[in-house]
Amino acid sequence: MPSYDPVTALLRGLDVLRLVNRLPRATVREIHQATGLSQPTVVRMLETLIHAGFVTRQPGQPFYLPTGRTLELSAGYEMQREVGIAATPTMTALRQRIGWPSDIAVFDGDAMVVVHTSRDEGGRFLFQRRPGFRAPILATSLGLAFLAHCGPAERERALDLAARSREPWDAVARQPEALAALLQDIRRRGYAVMNEAYSRRDYGGLACSIGVPVLVREEAVAALNLMYLREAIDETTVVARLLPALRQAAGELGGMLAGLWHPEGAAADDHPRA
């Protein structure tokens, strides 16, 4: 547990920076709606981030964009880049085989960070995501698939953070019996499904996903999803026709990532994971 209470202003600033990075052309109104912060507070946060060099305002327009300096924030996290590169051929082949896009993500505390996506391959998908997108653990099929199959330390960390959240899908983190039943059901079925409230909020209920873990030595190190549009295909058909291909791809990725996955800061050949 942390020694001090979190600095609220810093947390708010980071939320604003995430949204500027996530939205194509962020506005004060969009950030206000997504965070619940007052518009004057949003403006102060944006002006602070501009002063620090992480955000810029588009000349003559009320739009805010991230600057190249934001890349400094990820300079020390090479594993994401390595996983994304390793996963690309398999995910491209999967997209060509099934026709629907996928994301692969790795665990980062309160979220799964997308390290590669095939949403822009083989035709434009209605809902775009870029590498670096943070998928909430208990809201997305990526997060739920990982949580059901990860190690106890990662699960404890994720649930501790989720339990403090006020998002509707995080309420289950404060309900041990319901959570245990949810994770057991995911393990029994072999796949996770996007939370319905999250689908409505982020996709207008038009899109959904199923997700499976990417396993190394029977423990999740990442998760792979399959995104689809509900007007084109339903979950039953997705599971019957497409889940086997998704599982096969996850198995291939697990085999490739086994050589990459090792304790932080250690070389894979020097310190193999037990």
Protein Blocks (a to p, Z undefined) as FASTA:
>chain_A
ZZbdcdfklmmmmmmmmmmmmpmbacfklmmmmnopafklmmmmmmmmmmnopaccdehi
acdcddfklmmmmmmmmklmmmmmmmmmmmmmmmmmnopacdddddehjaccdfbdcklg
giaafbacdehiacdfklpmklmmmmmmmcfklmmmmmmmmmmpcbfklmmmmmmklmmm
mmmmmmmnopacddfklmmmmnnomaccddddddeehiafbdcdddddfklocfklmmmm
mmmmmmmmmmmmmmmmmmmgccehiafklmccZZ
